[in-house]
């Protein structure tokens, strides 16, 4: 038991140092050293990492910034930035402030002229944080479709393919408002594959998707979005823009590499198995449990012990219960069921932004004793898994990772530690 407690402390160290390594200021700094901004600059920052990115841009560009706006999630702002309007809105579902923020962003965009430049700082979460419904739709209608998409098991590419066509700001439409001005978008990736057209629903990237592709997602998941929404989606068209140069910096590959570096510092041999996991959360949790068992029994990969198996990406949760949780908590709790009784085995799963799903936890941490700890409290792990209630289960056994808002957002990482 003492060994597991020490391994959990190792995990906490890795979590802290890994998050520090992927904070967004470095990405902003590196890009601004490479590009040439020669005109007065307007700055638009949107996403969970928006405040940190804008603060760094303000520090580096100083008085060259004419005006700026930051839109981030409630609780993610760290104070005033001179020359910037700071707005906080809702995530994962847009609210009235999301519409207000979108209006402010579009108003600023419309004022930028060809004699000025724009610097956009985009990160994950932007799809909900700013929203202006497409003509003919209301915010409650867009929110309802968003909720259906997030619960049906669709991946982020499929979700954003639909969301772009419900919106008057996503899918290249923000870039269209900025015309004839030109500029750059520094994009922090929270999408597997780092597709700029999908990160924050591609507000500054040409959107080549059209009605048939959007309807394919609706039909694939048999989604009941209503006739009014269908009529809008059936009119979906491409938005082809070229005035913004999109640069993706910061991604899940860096997140996994950082985790590997810090487990190595603690004496574990790191093995990055994947950086593009996009399966169901429960499936990844089961895979980790099977992997732990295989390493303990015949070790088919010939991994050196102590070792750390690392997987990055963004899983999905098909919600069938009424509980509380997020994809990383579900991964951890599902893995706990499979590693019960294993000595010297610890697993954590972390959302780099510090908020896993609609909760205040960043993820979950479990070990071979987690199931017994739940049973000692009269709790059946299977019941909590079936109710998608990983948060409440993990909360009872000191299994929640609580970081608070981290100021970054580069997908998730799951790490299995074995000695």
C-alpha positions as a LaTeX table, in Angstrom:
\begin{tabular}{lrrr}
\hline
Residue & $x$ (\AA) & $y$ (\AA) & $z$ (\AA) \\
\hline
Unk1 & 0.00 & 0.00 & 0.00 \\
Unk2 & 2.90 & 2.35 & 0.80 \\
Unk3 & 4.30 & 1.73 & $-2.69$ \\
Unk4 & 0.99 & 2.74 & $-4.31$ \\
Unk5 & 0.82 & 5.93 & $-2.24$ \\
Unk6 & 4.32 & 6.83 & $-3.44$ \\
Unk7 & 3.28 & 6.13 & $-7.03$ \\
Unk8 & 0.24 & 8.37 & $-6.65$ \\
Unk9 & 2.56 & 11.14 & $-5.47$ \\
Unk10 & 4.65 & 10.49 & $-8.59$ \\
Unk11 & 1.50 & 10.85 & $-10.67$ \\
Unk12 & 0.68 & 14.19 & $-9.01$ \\
Unk13 & 4.18 & 15.44 & $-9.84$ \\
Unk14 & 3.83 & 14.39 & $-13.48$ \\
Unk15 & 0.43 & 16.08 & $-13.73$ \\
Unk16 & 1.70 & 19.37 & $-12.36$ \\
Unk17 & 4.87 & 19.51 & $-14.46$ \\
Unk18 & 3.17 & 18.35 & $-17.66$ \\
Unk19 & 0.54 & 21.08 & $-17.46$ \\
Unk20 & 3.24 & 23.69 & $-16.84$ \\
Unk21 & 5.05 & 22.55 & $-19.99$ \\
Unk22 & 2.05 & 23.04 & $-22.29$ \\
Unk23 & 0.89 & 26.46 & $-21.11$ \\
Unk24 & 0.11 & 28.55 & $-24.22$ \\
Unk25 & 2.48 & 31.48 & $-23.71$ \\
Unk26 & 5.33 & 29.58 & $-25.36$ \\
Unk27 & 3.25 & 28.97 & $-28.50$ \\
Unk28 & 2.36 & 32.66 & $-28.81$ \\
Unk29 & 5.96 & 33.71 & $-28.22$ \\
Unk30 & 7.37 & 31.32 & $-30.84$ \\
Unk31 & 4.92 & 32.37 & $-33.56$ \\
Unk32 & 5.33 & 36.10 & $-32.94$ \\
Unk33 & 9.08 & 35.63 & $-33.34$ \\
Unk34 & 8.51 & 34.05 & $-36.77$ \\
Unk35 & 5.87 & 36.31 & $-38.36$ \\
Unk36 & 5.99 & 39.95 & $-39.40$ \\
Unk37 & 3.20 & 42.17 & $-38.15$ \\
Unk38 & 3.86 & 45.55 & $-39.81$ \\
Unk39 & 0.59 & 47.43 & $-39.22$ \\
Unk40 & $-1.43$ & 48.41 & $-36.15$ \\
Unk41 & $-2.85$ & 45.21 & $-34.64$ \\
Unk42 & $-6.28$ & 44.18 & $-33.38$ \\
Unk43 & $-6.26$ & 41.06 & $-31.18$ \\
Unk44 & $-9.15$ & 38.60 & $-30.84$ \\
Unk45 & $-8.61$ & 35.76 & $-28.34$ \\
Unk46 & $-11.25$ & 33.03 & $-27.98$ \\
Unk47 & $-11.07$ & 29.75 & $-26.04$ \\
Unk48 & $-10.18$ & 28.20 & $-22.72$ \\
Unk49 & $-6.54$ & 29.31 & $-23.18$ \\
Unk50 & $-7.51$ & 32.78 & $-24.46$ \\
Unk51 & $-6.50$ & 34.78 & $-21.40$ \\
Unk52 & $-2.94$ & 33.43 & $-21.22$ \\
Unk53 & $-2.45$ & 33.78 & $-24.97$ \\
Unk54 & $-3.74$ & 37.38 & $-24.96$ \\
Unk55 & $-1.64$ & 38.33 & $-21.94$ \\
Unk56 & 1.51 & 37.11 & $-23.67$ \\
Unk57 & 0.60 & 38.90 & $-26.91$ \\
Unk58 & 0.00 & 42.11 & $-24.95$ \\
Unk59 & 3.38 & 41.78 & $-23.27$ \\
Unk60 & 5.18 & 41.23 & $-26.57$ \\
Unk61 & 3.32 & 43.68 & $-28.81$ \\
Unk62 & 2.61 & 46.43 & $-26.29$ \\
Unk63 & 1.43 & 49.72 & $-27.76$ \\
Unk64 & 1.18 & 48.25 & $-31.27$ \\
Unk65 & $-2.16$ & 46.76 & $-30.21$ \\
Unk66 & $-5.03$ & 49.09 & $-31.07$ \\
Unk67 & $-7.67$ & 47.08 & $-29.26$ \\
Unk68 & $-8.24$ & 43.55 & $-28.05$ \\
Unk69 & $-10.95$ & 41.24 & $-26.80$ \\
Unk70 & $-10.72$ & 38.02 & $-24.78$ \\
Unk71 & $-13.56$ & 35.50 & $-24.59$ \\
Unk72 & $-12.95$ & 32.59 & $-22.23$ \\
Unk73 & $-14.81$ & 30.20 & $-19.96$ \\
Unk74 & $-16.30$ & 31.29 & $-16.65$ \\
Unk75 & $-13.52$ & 31.30 & $-14.05$ \\
Unk76 & $-10.68$ & 31.15 & $-16.60$ \\
Unk77 & $-9.81$ & 34.85 & $-16.66$ \\
Unk78 & $-6.94$ & 35.89 & $-14.41$ \\
Unk79 & $-7.65$ & 39.60 & $-14.37$ \\
Unk80 & $-7.46$ & 42.69 & $-16.54$ \\
Unk81 & $-5.18$ & 43.03 & $-19.56$ \\
Unk82 & $-4.53$ & 46.64 & $-20.58$ \\
Unk83 & $-6.34$ & 47.51 & $-23.80$ \\
Unk84 & $-8.50$ & 44.36 & $-23.77$ \\
Unk85 & $-12.14$ & 43.73 & $-23.03$ \\
Unk86 & $-12.43$ & 40.50 & $-21.04$ \\
Unk87 & $-15.62$ & 38.43 & $-21.34$ \\
Unk88 & $-16.46$ & 35.09 & $-19.71$ \\
Unk89 & $-19.12$ & 32.78 & $-21.12$ \\
Unk90 & $-20.41$ & 29.21 & $-20.89$ \\
Unk91 & $-18.97$ & 25.85 & $-21.88$ \\
Unk92 & $-19.79$ & 23.19 & $-23.12$ \\
Unk93 & $-23.17$ & 24.74 & $-23.99$ \\
Unk94 & $-23.44$ & 28.38 & $-25.15$ \\
Unk95 & $-25.49$ & 30.86 & $-23.13$ \\
Unk96 & $-26.72$ & 34.44 & $-23.58$ \\
Unk97 & $-23.23$ & 35.75 & $-22.81$ \\
Unk98 & $-21.88$ & 33.57 & $-25.65$ \\
Unk99 & $-24.14$ & 35.48 & $-28.02$ \\
Unk100 & $-23.18$ & 38.80 & $-26.47$ \\
Unk101 & $-19.49$ & 37.94 & $-26.87$ \\
Unk102 & $-19.97$ & 36.84 & $-30.47$ \\
Unk103 & $-21.65$ & 40.15 & $-31.21$ \\
Unk104 & $-18.73$ & 42.06 & $-29.68$ \\
Unk105 & $-16.21$ & 40.00 & $-31.65$ \\
Unk106 & $-18.03$ & 40.51 & $-34.94$ \\
Unk107 & $-18.42$ & 44.22 & $-34.23$ \\
Unk108 & $-14.66$ & 44.53 & $-33.73$ \\
Unk109 & $-13.97$ & 42.41 & $-36.81$ \\
Unk110 & $-16.12$ & 44.65 & $-38.97$ \\
Unk111 & $-14.10$ & 47.71 & $-37.88$ \\
Unk112 & $-10.69$ & 46.38 & $-38.91$ \\
Unk113 & $-9.54$ & 47.91 & $-42.21$ \\
Unk114 & $-6.93$ & 46.95 & $-44.81$ \\
Unk115 & $-4.61$ & 49.46 & $-43.12$ \\
Unk116 & $-4.59$ & 47.30 & $-39.99$ \\
Unk117 & $-3.86$ & 43.66 & $-39.14$ \\
Unk118 & $-5.54$ & 41.14 & $-36.93$ \\
Unk119 & $-4.01$ & 38.58 & $-34.60$ \\
Unk120 & $-6.39$ & 35.81 & $-33.59$ \\
Unk121 & $-5.56$ & 33.57 & $-30.63$ \\
Unk122 & $-7.79$ & 30.51 & $-30.76$ \\
Unk123 & $-8.04$ & 27.48 & $-28.50$ \\
Unk124 & $-10.44$ & 24.70 & $-27.68$ \\
Unk125 & $-13.81$ & 25.55 & $-26.21$ \\
Unk126 & $-14.39$ & 28.39 & $-28.63$ \\
Unk127 & $-17.28$ & 26.56 & $-30.26$ \\
Unk128 & $-19.45$ & 27.21 & $-27.20$ \\
Unk129 & $-17.82$ & 30.35 & $-25.86$ \\
Unk130 & $-18.90$ & 32.48 & $-28.82$ \\
Unk131 & $-22.11$ & 31.75 & $-30.66$ \\
Unk132 & $-24.24$ & 33.64 & $-33.12$ \\
Unk133 & $-27.01$ & 31.38 & $-34.45$ \\
Unk134 & $-27.39$ & 31.11 & $-38.20$ \\
Unk135 & $-30.27$ & 33.03 & $-39.76$ \\
Unk136 & $-33.55$ & 31.41 & $-38.82$ \\
Unk137 & $-32.31$ & 29.76 & $-35.62$ \\
Unk138 & $-32.46$ & 30.73 & $-31.95$ \\
Unk139 & $-29.83$ & 30.12 & $-29.27$ \\
Unk140 & $-31.99$ & 27.49 & $-27.46$ \\
Unk141 & $-32.29$ & 25.57 & $-30.75$ \\
Unk142 & $-28.51$ & 25.65 & $-31.30$ \\
Unk143 & $-27.90$ & 24.66 & $-27.67$ \\
Unk144 & $-30.31$ & 21.72 & $-27.93$ \\
Unk145 & $-28.52$ & 20.38 & $-31.03$ \\
Unk146 & $-25.15$ & 20.86 & $-29.32$ \\
Unk147 & $-26.35$ & 18.84 & $-26.31$ \\
Unk148 & $-27.64$ & 16.06 & $-28.57$ \\
Unk149 & $-24.32$ & 15.95 & $-30.44$ \\
Unk150 & $-22.23$ & 15.83 & $-27.26$ \\
Unk151 & $-24.23$ & 12.94 & $-25.82$ \\
Unk152 & $-24.64$ & 10.76 & $-28.91$ \\
Unk153 & $-21.04$ & 9.50 & $-29.09$ \\
Unk154 & $-20.00$ & 11.58 & $-32.12$ \\
Unk155 & $-16.34$ & 12.62 & $-32.26$ \\
Unk156 & $-15.24$ & 16.26 & $-32.22$ \\
Unk157 & $-14.81$ & 16.43 & $-36.01$ \\
Unk158 & $-18.38$ & 15.24 & $-36.55$ \\
Unk159 & $-19.72$ & 17.55 & $-33.84$ \\
Unk160 & $-18.01$ & 20.60 & $-35.28$ \\
Unk161 & $-19.00$ & 19.71 & $-38.84$ \\
Unk162 & $-22.60$ & 20.26 & $-37.76$ \\
Unk163 & $-21.99$ & 23.17 & $-35.38$ \\
Unk164 & $-20.26$ & 25.22 & $-38.08$ \\
Unk165 & $-23.45$ & 25.27 & $-40.12$ \\
Unk166 & $-25.65$ & 26.28 & $-37.20$ \\
Unk167 & $-23.56$ & 29.39 & $-36.66$ \\
Unk168 & $-22.96$ & 32.81 & $-38.18$ \\
Unk169 & $-19.41$ & 33.05 & $-36.77$ \\
Unk170 & $-17.91$ & 29.56 & $-37.18$ \\
Unk171 & $-16.62$ & 27.75 & $-40.26$ \\
Unk172 & $-14.63$ & 30.66 & $-41.72$ \\
Unk173 & $-17.34$ & 33.24 & $-41.13$ \\
Unk174 & $-15.28$ & 35.26 & $-38.62$ \\
Unk175 & $-12.52$ & 35.55 & $-41.25$ \\
Unk176 & $-15.14$ & 36.72 & $-43.74$ \\
Unk177 & $-16.13$ & 39.54 & $-41.38$ \\
Unk178 & $-12.48$ & 40.56 & $-41.14$ \\
Unk179 & $-12.12$ & 41.07 & $-44.89$ \\
Unk180 & $-10.40$ & 43.00 & $-46.44$ \\
Unk181 & $-8.01$ & 42.98 & $-43.48$ \\
Unk182 & $-5.41$ & 40.21 & $-43.28$ \\
Unk183 & $-3.61$ & 38.62 & $-40.38$ \\
Unk184 & $-2.66$ & 35.49 & $-38.51$ \\
Unk185 & $-4.39$ & 32.99 & $-36.25$ \\
Unk186 & $-2.30$ & 31.20 & $-33.63$ \\
Unk187 & $-4.24$ & 28.05 & $-32.82$ \\
Unk188 & $-3.76$ & 25.81 & $-29.78$ \\
Unk189 & $-5.01$ & 22.38 & $-30.82$ \\
Unk190 & $-7.49$ & 20.32 & $-28.82$ \\
Unk191 & $-8.51$ & 18.21 & $-31.82$ \\
Unk192 & $-6.95$ & 14.84 & $-32.64$ \\
Unk193 & $-5.05$ & 15.30 & $-35.90$ \\
Unk194 & $-4.68$ & 19.07 & $-35.29$ \\
Unk195 & $-7.12$ & 19.99 & $-38.05$ \\
Unk196 & $-7.38$ & 23.82 & $-38.00$ \\
Unk197 & $-10.78$ & 23.70 & $-39.66$ \\
Unk198 & $-12.16$ & 21.90 & $-36.60$ \\
Unk199 & $-10.43$ & 23.61 & $-33.66$ \\
Unk200 & $-12.99$ & 26.00 & $-32.12$ \\
Unk201 & $-15.09$ & 25.12 & $-35.19$ \\
Unk202 & $-12.66$ & 26.73 & $-37.62$ \\
Unk203 & $-13.72$ & 30.36 & $-37.26$ \\
Unk204 & $-10.86$ & 31.60 & $-39.45$ \\
Unk205 & $-10.37$ & 28.61 & $-41.73$ \\
Unk206 & $-12.01$ & 27.92 & $-45.10$ \\
Unk207 & $-14.95$ & 25.57 & $-44.63$ \\
Unk208 & $-15.35$ & 23.14 & $-47.51$ \\
Unk209 & $-18.14$ & 21.11 & $-45.90$ \\
Unk210 & $-21.63$ & 21.36 & $-47.34$ \\
Unk211 & $-25.15$ & 20.11 & $-46.78$ \\
Unk212 & $-24.60$ & 16.42 & $-47.74$ \\
Unk213 & $-21.66$ & 16.08 & $-45.30$ \\
Unk214 & $-23.59$ & 17.73 & $-42.49$ \\
Unk215 & $-26.65$ & 15.56 & $-43.07$ \\
Unk216 & $-24.43$ & 12.46 & $-43.11$ \\
Unk217 & $-23.57$ & 13.09 & $-39.43$ \\
Unk218 & $-27.23$ & 13.68 & $-38.54$ \\
Unk219 & $-28.26$ & 10.44 & $-40.23$ \\
Unk220 & $-25.32$ & 8.40 & $-38.89$ \\
Unk221 & $-26.39$ & 8.99 & $-35.28$ \\
Unk222 & $-30.15$ & 9.12 & $-36.01$ \\
Unk223 & $-30.37$ & 12.56 & $-34.41$ \\
Unk224 & $-33.76$ & 14.18 & $-33.84$ \\
Unk225 & $-32.77$ & 17.82 & $-34.31$ \\
Unk226 & $-36.16$ & 19.05 & $-35.52$ \\
Unk227 & $-37.49$ & 20.10 & $-38.90$ \\
Unk228 & $-36.49$ & 23.75 & $-38.50$ \\
Unk229 & $-32.84$ & 22.87 & $-37.91$ \\
Unk230 & $-32.90$ & 20.38 & $-40.80$ \\
Unk231 & $-34.14$ & 23.11 & $-43.16$ \\
Unk232 & $-31.21$ & 25.34 & $-42.16$ \\
Unk233 & $-28.68$ & 22.51 & $-42.47$ \\
Unk234 & $-29.99$ & 21.53 & $-45.90$ \\
Unk235 & $-29.00$ & 25.01 & $-47.12$ \\
Unk236 & $-25.42$ & 24.64 & $-45.84$ \\
Unk237 & $-22.77$ & 26.01 & $-48.16$ \\
Unk238 & $-18.99$ & 26.31 & $-48.27$ \\
Unk239 & $-17.28$ & 29.41 & $-46.83$ \\
Unk240 & $-14.02$ & 29.89 & $-48.71$ \\
Unk241 & $-11.76$ & 32.60 & $-47.27$ \\
Unk242 & $-8.02$ & 33.23 & $-47.58$ \\
Unk243 & $-7.28$ & 36.43 & $-45.65$ \\
Unk244 & $-6.09$ & 34.72 & $-42.45$ \\
Unk245 & $-2.93$ & 32.58 & $-42.17$ \\
Unk246 & $-3.67$ & 29.78 & $-39.68$ \\
Unk247 & $-0.78$ & 28.43 & $-37.61$ \\
Unk248 & $-1.32$ & 25.47 & $-35.27$ \\
Unk249 & 1.01 & 25.45 & $-32.23$ \\
Unk250 & 0.68 & 23.34 & $-29.13$ \\
Unk251 & $-0.97$ & 19.95 & $-29.36$ \\
Unk252 & $-1.48$ & 16.55 & $-27.76$ \\
Unk253 & 1.84 & 15.28 & $-29.09$ \\
Unk254 & 3.60 & 17.87 & $-26.93$ \\
Unk255 & 1.39 & 16.91 & $-23.99$ \\
Unk256 & 2.38 & 13.23 & $-24.27$ \\
Unk257 & 6.06 & 14.03 & $-24.81$ \\
Unk258 & 6.07 & 16.18 & $-21.71$ \\
Unk259 & 4.41 & 13.43 & $-19.65$ \\
Unk260 & 7.03 & 10.98 & $-20.96$ \\
Unk261 & 9.85 & 13.29 & $-19.94$ \\
Unk262 & 8.57 & 13.69 & $-16.40$ \\
Unk263 & 7.85 & 10.01 & $-15.75$ \\
Unk264 & 11.39 & 9.30 & $-16.95$ \\
Unk265 & 12.72 & 11.77 & $-14.39$ \\
Unk266 & 10.95 & 9.70 & $-11.70$ \\
Unk267 & 12.48 & 6.42 & $-12.84$ \\
Unk268 & 9.77 & 5.02 & $-15.15$ \\
Unk269 & 10.52 & 3.93 & $-18.70$ \\
Unk270 & 7.97 & 5.81 & $-20.87$ \\
Unk271 & 6.12 & 4.22 & $-23.78$ \\
Unk272 & 3.84 & 6.45 & $-25.86$ \\
Unk273 & 1.39 & 4.03 & $-27.46$ \\
Unk274 & $-0.81$ & 6.61 & $-29.22$ \\
Unk275 & $-1.49$ & 10.33 & $-29.53$ \\
Unk276 & $-4.74$ & 10.04 & $-31.48$ \\
Unk277 & $-7.16$ & 8.10 & $-29.30$ \\
Unk278 & $-10.73$ & 9.01 & $-30.28$ \\
Unk279 & $-12.71$ & 5.97 & $-29.12$ \\
Unk280 & $-15.30$ & 5.76 & $-26.36$ \\
Unk281 & $-13.89$ & 6.55 & $-22.93$ \\
Unk282 & $-15.03$ & 3.24 & $-21.45$ \\
Unk283 & $-13.25$ & 1.37 & $-24.25$ \\
Unk284 & $-9.97$ & 3.13 & $-23.53$ \\
Unk285 & $-10.34$ & 2.39 & $-19.82$ \\
Unk286 & $-10.88$ & $-1.28$ & $-20.63$ \\
Unk287 & $-7.86$ & $-1.26$ & $-22.95$ \\
Unk288 & $-5.65$ & 0.12 & $-20.19$ \\
Unk289 & $-6.87$ & $-2.55$ & $-17.78$ \\
Unk290 & $-6.12$ & $-5.30$ & $-20.31$ \\
Unk291 & $-2.72$ & $-3.76$ & $-20.99$ \\
Unk292 & $-1.87$ & $-3.68$ & $-17.28$ \\
Unk293 & $-2.87$ & $-7.32$ & $-16.96$ \\
Unk294 & $-0.81$ & $-8.31$ & $-20.01$ \\
Unk295 & 2.27 & $-6.51$ & $-18.67$ \\
Unk296 & 1.86 & $-8.32$ & $-15.35$ \\
Unk297 & 1.41 & $-11.75$ & $-16.94$ \\
Unk298 & 3.59 & $-12.23$ & $-20.04$ \\
Unk299 & 4.57 & $-8.68$ & $-21.02$ \\
Unk300 & 4.17 & $-9.23$ & $-24.80$ \\
Unk301 & 5.71 & $-5.83$ & $-25.62$ \\
Unk302 & 8.79 & $-6.58$ & $-23.47$ \\
Unk303 & 8.39 & $-3.30$ & $-21.60$ \\
Unk304 & 11.05 & $-2.46$ & $-19.03$ \\
Unk305 & 9.75 & $-2.05$ & $-15.49$ \\
Unk306 & 9.03 & 0.30 & $-13.87$ \\
Unk307 & 7.17 & 1.65 & $-16.89$ \\
Unk308 & 4.61 & 4.23 & $-17.95$ \\
Unk309 & 2.16 & 3.55 & $-20.78$ \\
Unk310 & 0.97 & 6.85 & $-22.27$ \\
Unk311 & $-1.98$ & 7.55 & $-24.57$ \\
Unk312 & $-3.18$ & 10.97 & $-25.72$ \\
Unk313 & $-6.23$ & 12.14 & $-27.62$ \\
Unk314 & $-9.85$ & 12.93 & $-26.91$ \\
Unk315 & $-12.34$ & 10.17 & $-26.24$ \\
Unk316 & $-16.12$ & 10.45 & $-26.31$ \\
Unk317 & $-18.79$ & 9.42 & $-23.82$ \\
Unk318 & $-22.08$ & 7.95 & $-24.94$ \\
Unk319 & $-24.31$ & 9.13 & $-22.11$ \\
Unk320 & $-26.96$ & 6.62 & $-21.10$ \\
Unk321 & $-27.18$ & 7.35 & $-17.37$ \\
Unk322 & $-28.02$ & 10.32 & $-15.20$ \\
Unk323 & $-24.78$ & 10.71 & $-13.28$ \\
Unk324 & $-22.01$ & 13.30 & $-13.26$ \\
Unk325 & $-18.60$ & 12.94 & $-14.86$ \\
Unk326 & $-16.36$ & 13.52 & $-17.83$ \\
Unk327 & $-14.49$ & 11.37 & $-20.30$ \\
Unk328 & $-11.28$ & 11.22 & $-18.25$ \\
Unk329 & $-13.09$ & 10.30 & $-15.06$ \\
Unk330 & $-14.92$ & 7.56 & $-16.95$ \\
Unk331 & $-11.62$ & 6.23 & $-18.36$ \\
Unk332 & $-10.14$ & 6.09 & $-14.86$ \\
Unk333 & $-13.15$ & 4.46 & $-13.18$ \\
Unk334 & $-13.51$ & 1.91 & $-16.00$ \\
Unk335 & $-9.81$ & 1.04 & $-15.69$ \\
Unk336 & $-10.15$ & 0.70 & $-11.92$ \\
Unk337 & $-12.63$ & $-2.14$ & $-12.41$ \\
Unk338 & $-10.09$ & $-4.05$ & $-14.49$ \\
Unk339 & $-6.97$ & $-3.46$ & $-12.37$ \\
Unk340 & $-8.57$ & $-4.28$ & $-9.03$ \\
Unk341 & $-6.22$ & $-6.24$ & $-6.81$ \\
Unk342 & $-3.10$ & $-5.36$ & $-8.82$ \\
Unk343 & $-0.12$ & $-4.29$ & $-6.75$ \\
Unk344 & 2.04 & $-1.30$ & $-7.71$ \\
Unk345 & $-0.37$ & $-0.14$ & $-10.41$ \\
Unk346 & $-1.67$ & 3.43 & $-10.76$ \\
Unk347 & $-3.53$ & 5.14 & $-13.61$ \\
Unk348 & $-4.51$ & 8.74 & $-14.15$ \\
Unk349 & $-6.42$ & 10.42 & $-16.96$ \\
Unk350 & $-6.25$ & 14.18 & $-17.33$ \\
Unk351 & $-7.98$ & 16.92 & $-19.30$ \\
Unk352 & $-5.24$ & 19.50 & $-19.87$ \\
Unk353 & $-7.66$ & 22.43 & $-19.48$ \\
Unk354 & $-8.45$ & 21.40 & $-15.91$ \\
Unk355 & $-12.18$ & 20.85 & $-16.48$ \\
Unk356 & $-13.28$ & 17.38 & $-17.51$ \\
Unk357 & $-16.74$ & 17.52 & $-19.03$ \\
Unk358 & $-19.30$ & 19.57 & $-17.06$ \\
Unk359 & $-17.40$ & 19.11 & $-13.77$ \\
Unk360 & $-14.84$ & 20.97 & $-11.67$ \\
Unk361 & $-12.43$ & 18.02 & $-11.85$ \\
Unk362 & $-9.60$ & 17.69 & $-14.36$ \\
Unk363 & $-9.85$ & 13.90 & $-14.44$ \\
Unk364 & $-9.41$ & 10.83 & $-12.30$ \\
Unk365 & $-6.68$ & 8.78 & $-10.60$ \\
Unk366 & $-7.11$ & 5.15 & $-9.52$ \\
Unk367 & $-5.07$ & 2.15 & $-8.42$ \\
Unk368 & $-5.45$ & $-1.54$ & $-7.64$ \\
Unk369 & $-7.18$ & $-0.73$ & $-4.35$ \\
Unk370 & $-9.83$ & 1.65 & $-5.72$ \\
Unk371 & $-12.55$ & $-0.98$ & $-6.13$ \\
Unk372 & $-12.04$ & $-2.26$ & $-2.58$ \\
Unk373 & $-12.17$ & 1.30 & $-1.24$ \\
Unk374 & $-15.53$ & 1.75 & $-2.98$ \\
Unk375 & $-16.81$ & $-1.59$ & $-1.66$ \\
Unk376 & $-15.77$ & $-0.63$ & 1.87 \\
Unk377 & $-18.14$ & 2.32 & 1.50 \\
Unk378 & $-20.94$ & 0.10 & 0.25 \\
Unk379 & $-20.57$ & 1.30 & $-3.35$ \\
Unk380 & $-20.81$ & $-0.92$ & $-6.43$ \\
Unk381 & $-18.47$ & 0.31 & $-9.16$ \\
Unk382 & $-20.57$ & $-1.27$ & $-11.91$ \\
Unk383 & $-23.64$ & 0.74 & $-10.90$ \\
Unk384 & $-21.68$ & 3.99 & $-11.08$ \\
Unk385 & $-20.23$ & 3.11 & $-14.48$ \\
Unk386 & $-23.65$ & 2.26 & $-15.89$ \\
Unk387 & $-25.04$ & 5.58 & $-14.60$ \\
Unk388 & $-22.13$ & 7.60 & $-16.06$ \\
Unk389 & $-21.49$ & 8.74 & $-12.48$ \\
Unk390 & $-17.70$ & 8.53 & $-12.30$ \\
Unk391 & $-17.41$ & 11.88 & $-10.49$ \\
Unk392 & $-19.40$ & 10.78 & $-7.45$ \\
Unk393 & $-17.61$ & 7.43 & $-7.24$ \\
Unk394 & $-14.12$ & 8.91 & $-7.51$ \\
Unk395 & $-14.98$ & 11.70 & $-5.10$ \\
Unk396 & $-15.61$ & 9.13 & $-2.36$ \\
Unk397 & $-12.18$ & 7.49 & $-2.73$ \\
Unk398 & $-9.88$ & 10.47 & $-3.27$ \\
Unk399 & $-9.84$ & 9.75 & $-6.98$ \\
Unk400 & $-10.59$ & 13.17 & $-8.47$ \\
Unk401 & $-7.80$ & 15.26 & $-9.99$ \\
Unk402 & $-8.50$ & 18.89 & $-9.05$ \\
Unk403 & $-6.26$ & 21.44 & $-10.75$ \\
Unk404 & $-8.69$ & 24.29 & $-11.35$ \\
Unk405 & $-8.57$ & 26.07 & $-14.72$ \\
Unk406 & $-5.05$ & 25.55 & $-16.09$ \\
Unk407 & $-5.02$ & 28.20 & $-18.81$ \\
Unk408 & $-4.24$ & 25.72 & $-21.57$ \\
Unk409 & $-6.18$ & 23.20 & $-23.67$ \\
Unk410 & $-4.33$ & 20.55 & $-25.70$ \\
Unk411 & $-6.49$ & 17.42 & $-25.40$ \\
Unk412 & $-6.20$ & 14.70 & $-22.80$ \\
Unk413 & $-3.53$ & 12.28 & $-21.62$ \\
Unk414 & $-3.87$ & 8.96 & $-19.80$ \\
Unk415 & $-0.88$ & 7.40 & $-18.05$ \\
Unk416 & $-0.55$ & 3.91 & $-16.57$ \\
Unk417 & 2.28 & 3.52 & $-14.03$ \\
Unk418 & 3.51 & 0.01 & $-13.22$ \\
Unk419 & 6.38 & $-1.12$ & $-10.99$ \\
\hline
\end{tabular}
